[in-house]
Amino acid sequence: MKSITSRDNPFYKELKHLAGSSHALRKAGRSLLDGVHLCQAYLDLVGQPAHCIVSEGALANAEVAAIVDRVTAPATSLPDALFGALSQVEHGIHLLFLVETPRPQRPDALTRSAVLLDGVQDPGNAGSILRSAGAAGIGQVYCSPGTASIWSPKVLRAAMGAHFVLEIFENVDLASVVRTARVPVLATSGYASERIYDVDLSRPVAWLLGHEGQGVSDALLNLATHRVVIPHAGAVESLNVAACAAVCFFEQLRQQHAVRQP
């Protein structure tokens, strides 16, 4: 393992630039995984990072030491003071993986269960939706322009490793995806009359989820196979988009399990 002690080191300057700019990360085609859980998940589900960066103090942590022992890629240690400028996690454990951002080949048409995000802007919501999708066995996520940067550190932390079990496509024209879809496309809307519980979800479907305030755009609503609503009993006007997504995904999973029962 190499050690860097100067903030003038070229590699450290590059890391600091990447850590401070989502644009720089996108341009470089790389992502930063911050913390034990994300790094552990990456090793388990993907493999070796491009580079492992750890603070000298964190090497005394048993979980960190176990992860670093598994890394065969280049690794660098930094004094705690230098590492602090790279991490956005307050009071976190000082471990980072620099990884190549996956760029999967987009299929010609939707043929399996997927999530379509139409301008979901909050990183916490976007990450939570990815986490629920991964847990429910949904394999693909399509993001329109205007959706939160899906590989940003905040989305990565909220998704808790779900990125590594999903095929994610960014800056997608969702209208063309919906038009060519070979599975039903269900747009969530608080004004719909069809309940999610009355739709056949035992087969693959695509879930179309919209902006936190405006919902799914009218243009996409008009293209969807179904407009569906989650009925609720309280006086609250609507569900948070991430909560809505979780209910939808797990109702689909419930129906799939019910079909498989003997």
C-alpha positions in Angstrom: 0.0 0.0 0.0 1.3 3.4 -0.9 1.2 6.3 1.5 0.5 10.0 0.6 1.2 12.7 3.2 1.2 15.9 1.2 -1.9 17.7 -0.1 0.3 18.7 -3.1 0.5 15.2 -4.3 -1.0 15.0 -7.9 -3.1 11.9 -7.1 -4.5 13.5 -4.0 -5.3 16.6 -5.9 -7.1 14.5 -8.5 -9.1 12.7 -5.8 -10.1 16.0 -4.1 -11.3 17.4 -7.5 -13.4 14.3 -8.1 -14.8 14.2 -4.6 -15.9 17.8 -4.9 -17.6 17.7 -8.3 -20.2 15.3 -9.7 -19.5 16.8 -13.1 -15.8 15.8 -12.8 -16.8 12.3 -11.8 -19.2 11.9 -14.7 -16.6 13.3 -17.1 -14.1 10.8 -15.8 -16.6 7.9 -16.0 -15.9 7.1 -12.4 -17.8 7.0 -9.0 -16.7 7.3 -5.4 -18.0 4.7 -2.9 -17.8 6.1 0.6 -17.8 3.9 3.7 -17.6 0.3 4.7 -21.0 -0.9 3.5 -20.7 0.3 0.0 -17.2 -0.9 -0.4 -18.1 -4.3 1.0 -21.1 -4.6 -1.3 -19.0 -3.7 -4.3 -16.4 -6.4 -3.5 -19.2 -8.9 -3.0 -21.3 -8.1 -6.0 -18.9 -6.6 -8.6 -15.3 -7.2 -7.8 -12.2 -5.1 -7.4 -12.3 -1.3 -7.5 -10.0 0.8 -9.6 -8.4 2.2 -6.4 -8.8 1.8 -2.6 -8.2 4.9 -0.4 -8.2 4.6 3.3 -7.1 6.8 6.2 -4.3 5.8 8.5 -6.7 5.8 11.5 -9.3 3.7 9.8 -6.8 0.9 9.3 -7.2 0.1 13.0 -10.8 -0.7 12.4 -11.4 -4.5 12.0 -14.1 -4.1 9.3 -11.9 -1.8 7.3 -8.8 -4.0 7.7 -10.8 -7.0 6.5 -11.9 -5.1 3.4 -8.5 -3.8 2.6 -7.1 -7.3 2.9 -9.4 -8.4 0.1 -8.3 -5.6 -2.2 -5.8 -6.6 -4.9 -6.2 -3.3 -6.8 -3.9 -0.3 -6.0 -4.4 1.1 -2.5 -3.3 4.3 -0.9 -3.4 5.4 2.8 -3.8 9.1 3.8 -3.5 10.9 7.1 -6.9 11.4 8.7 -6.7 15.2 8.1 -6.2 14.7 4.3 -8.9 12.1 4.0 -11.5 14.4 5.6 -11.5 16.6 2.6 -12.5 13.7 0.4 -15.5 12.4 2.3 -19.0 13.8 2.5 -20.0 11.5 5.4 -19.8 13.2 8.7 -18.3 11.0 11.4 -18.0 8.2 8.9 -15.4 5.5 8.7 -12.6 6.7 6.3 -12.7 4.2 3.4 -13.3 5.0 -0.2 -13.4 3.0 -3.4 -12.8 4.7 -6.8 -14.6 2.6 -9.3 -15.5 2.7 -13.0 -19.1 3.8 -13.4 -21.0 1.0 -15.2 -22.4 1.9 -18.6 -24.6 -1.1 -19.7 -25.8 -1.5 -23.2 -29.4 -0.3 -23.4 -31.8 -2.9 -24.8 -33.9 -2.1 -27.9 -37.1 -2.5 -26.0 -38.4 -3.0 -22.4 -39.1 -6.7 -22.0 -38.7 -7.1 -18.2 -39.7 -5.4 -15.0 -38.2 -1.9 -14.7 -38.5 1.5 -13.1 -38.7 4.7 -15.1 -37.8 7.9 -13.2 -39.3 11.0 -14.6 -37.5 13.9 -13.0 -37.2 12.5 -9.5 -34.8 15.2 -8.1 -34.1 14.4 -4.5 -31.1 12.1 -4.1 -32.5 10.5 -1.0 -35.7 9.6 -2.9 -33.8 8.3 -5.9 -31.5 6.2 -3.8 -34.5 4.8 -1.8 -36.3 3.9 -5.0 -33.2 2.0 -6.2 -32.9 0.2 -2.9 -36.5 -0.9 -3.0 -36.2 -1.9 -6.7 -33.2 -4.1 -6.0 -34.8 -5.7 -3.0 -38.0 -6.5 -5.0 -36.1 -8.2 -7.8 -36.6 -5.4 -10.4 -33.6 -5.4 -12.7 -33.5 -2.1 -14.7 -33.8 1.6 -14.0 -34.3 4.3 -16.7 -33.7 7.9 -15.7 -34.9 11.0 -17.6 -32.8 14.1 -17.9 -33.6 16.1 -14.8 -33.5 13.1 -12.5 -30.9 13.2 -9.7 -27.4 12.2 -10.8 -27.8 8.5 -10.0 -24.2 7.8 -9.3 -23.7 10.8 -7.0 -22.4 10.1 -3.5 -25.8 11.0 -1.9 -27.8 8.6 -4.1 -25.2 5.9 -3.6 -25.4 6.1 0.1 -29.2 6.1 0.1 -29.3 3.0 -2.2 -27.0 1.0 0.1 -25.5 -1.1 -2.7 -28.6 -1.5 -4.9 -26.7 0.1 -7.8 -24.6 -3.1 -8.1 -27.6 -5.4 -8.8 -29.3 -3.0 -11.2 -28.8 -2.0 -14.9 -29.1 1.8 -14.8 -29.5 4.0 -17.8 -29.3 7.8 -17.5 -30.4 10.7 -19.6 -33.0 8.6 -21.4 -35.9 9.8 -23.5 -38.6 8.0 -21.5 -41.3 8.6 -24.1 -39.4 6.4 -26.6 -39.0 3.8 -24.0 -42.7 3.7 -23.2 -43.7 3.7 -26.8 -41.6 0.6 -27.6 -42.1 -1.2 -24.3 -43.2 -4.8 -24.6 -44.5 -4.9 -21.0 -47.3 -2.8 -19.5 -46.3 0.6 -18.3 -48.0 1.7 -15.1 -47.8 5.4 -14.2 -48.5 6.4 -10.6 -50.9 9.3 -10.2 -52.9 10.5 -7.2 -55.7 11.3 -9.6 -56.0 7.9 -11.1 -59.1 5.7 -10.5 -57.4 2.2 -11.0 -55.9 0.8 -7.8 -52.5 -1.0 -8.0 -54.2 -3.9 -6.2 -56.6 -4.4 -9.1 -53.9 -4.7 -11.8 -52.3 -8.0 -12.8 -48.7 -7.6 -11.5 -47.8 -11.2 -11.6 -46.1 -10.5 -15.0 -43.3 -8.1 -15.8 -44.4 -4.4 -15.7 -42.6 -1.0 -15.9 -43.3 1.5 -13.1 -43.3 5.1 -14.1 -42.6 7.4 -11.2 -42.6 11.2 -11.4 -41.2 14.4 -9.9 -41.8 15.0 -6.2 -44.1 17.9 -6.7 -45.5 17.7 -10.2 -45.7 13.9 -10.6 -45.4 12.1 -13.9 -45.6 14.5 -16.9 -48.9 14.7 -18.8 -47.1 13.5 -22.0 -45.9 10.3 -20.3 -49.2 9.8 -18.5 -50.9 9.8 -21.9 -48.5 7.1 -23.2 -48.8 4.8 -20.2 -50.8 1.5 -20.4 -52.3 2.2 -16.9 -52.6 5.1 -14.6 -52.7 3.7 -11.1 -53.2 5.0 -7.5 -52.4 3.7 -4.1 -55.5 4.1 -2.0 -55.0 5.5 1.5 -57.4 6.2 4.4 -55.8 9.2 6.0 -56.2 12.9 5.3 -52.7 13.2 3.9 -52.9 14.2 0.3 -50.3 11.8 -1.1 -47.4 9.5 -0.4 -43.7 10.4 -0.8 -42.5 9.1 -4.2 -40.0 6.7 -2.6 -42.8 5.3 -0.3 -45.1 5.0 -3.3 -42.4 3.1 -5.2 -41.9 0.6 -2.3 -45.6 -0.1 -2.0 -45.9 -0.7 -5.8 -42.8 -2.9 -6.0 -43.7 -5.1 -3.1 -47.3 -5.5 -4.2 -45.9 -6.8 -7.5 -43.6 -9.2 -5.6 -46.5 -10.3 -3.4 -48.6 -11.1 -6.5 -45.7 -13.0 -8.1 -45.3 -15.1 -5.0 -49.0 -15.8 -4.9 -48.9 -17.2 -8.5 -46.0 -19.5 -7.6 -47.8 -21.0 -4.6 -49.0 -24.6 -5.2 
